[in-house]
């Protein structure tokens, strides 16, 4: 079972990036898929999540209005569209998959079983 994240890079403030997370098994279409990020010296923070059922989405306050998470079950992929990027968005972004259906758990990295390798996003001012 693998998650492969890509799409990071070096951009300027105000630019956009599209991160993708491809997963190897179609069964992941049934998992909750979440993006976390980790800046140097900081903890891994929740960014956005999407449930299987009805495609419900939740966002960190820092991501609301700027980031959009979506999933393409036909392509076994989850997308994080990031617009209006800020220097404080600089971090390694990780996608994660888990079977939890409890809303309060989605923010906790320990609730996830599978992780991608991370993709670095650097936003210059």
N, C-alpha and C positions, 0 to 999 in steps of 0.2 A: 504494500500500500504506500503510495507516494503522493505528496503534494509538491508541486513545482511552482514557485512564485517567480515572477519576472516583471519587468517594466520600469524598474527604478532607474534613476539617473540624476544628473546634475542639471538643475533648472534655476531660473531666476524667480524672484518673488512675483506673484501674479500669474505665473505660468500654470499649465495643467500637465498632469501625468495620468496614465491609465495603467494600473497594476492588474495583473491577471494571476490567477491561481488555478492551475490545471491539476486535476486529480485522476488517479489511474483506474479507479473502479467506479462503475456506475452506481454502486450501492451508496456512494457518498452523496448522491442526489437526495438521500433521505436524512442527511446530517445537517445540523446547524453549522453554518460556515461563518467564520469571523476573521476580521483583520485586527491584529494588534500591532503596536509599534514600540520600539525601544530606542531611546536616545542614549548617547554615551553617558555612562554613570548613573543612569536612571532605571527605574523598574519598567517592566513591560506593561504597556497601557492599552486598554480597550479602545478601538477606533469605531468599528461598525460590525454589525452582524446581520445575517439573513437566515430566516427559518425556511424549512422546506414547505410547511403548510402556508399557503396563501402568500408566500414570499414576504412575510412580515419582516420589517427592517427596524433596527435600532442604531442610534448613533451616539457617540460621545458628544458632549456639548461643543468641543473644539472642532468637530467635523460637521456639525449640522449646518445645512445651507451651502456647504462647499463640496462635500464628498457624497458620492452615491454608490451604494453597493448593489450589485445585481448578480443574478446567476443564470447561466445558460446550461440547462440540464442536458440538452442535446449534445453539447460540446464538452460536458464534464468540466465546467469552468465557473469560477466566480471572479467578478470584476470589481475593482474599486476605482471609480473615476474621481480624480482629485483635481478640483479647480481652485483658482485664487490661492495658490500655495503661498505659505509664509515661511520665513526662516525657522520658526519654531516647529514646523512640520518635519524638519530634518530628523531622520531616524532610520533604523532598519525596520522594514515592514514585514510582518509574518502573517501568513494565513494559517488558520487552524480549523480542524473539523472535530466535532463532538456530537454525542448522541443526546445530550441534555435537552430537555424540553421545558426546563424551569427558567423563567425569565431572570430571576435573581442570580442565576449561576453563569450567565453568558459573559459577565464582565470579568470572571476569574479565570486566569490562564490554566489553573489546575483542573478545570472542568473539561479540558480538551485533550483528546488522545493522540491526535495526529497533527503534525506541524510541518510546514514547509521550511525551506532553508533560509528564507529571508531575502529581501531585496532592498538595497540601500537607496534612500531618497535624500538628496542634498539640495536644499533651497538656499540660494545666495541672495543677499539683500541688495 
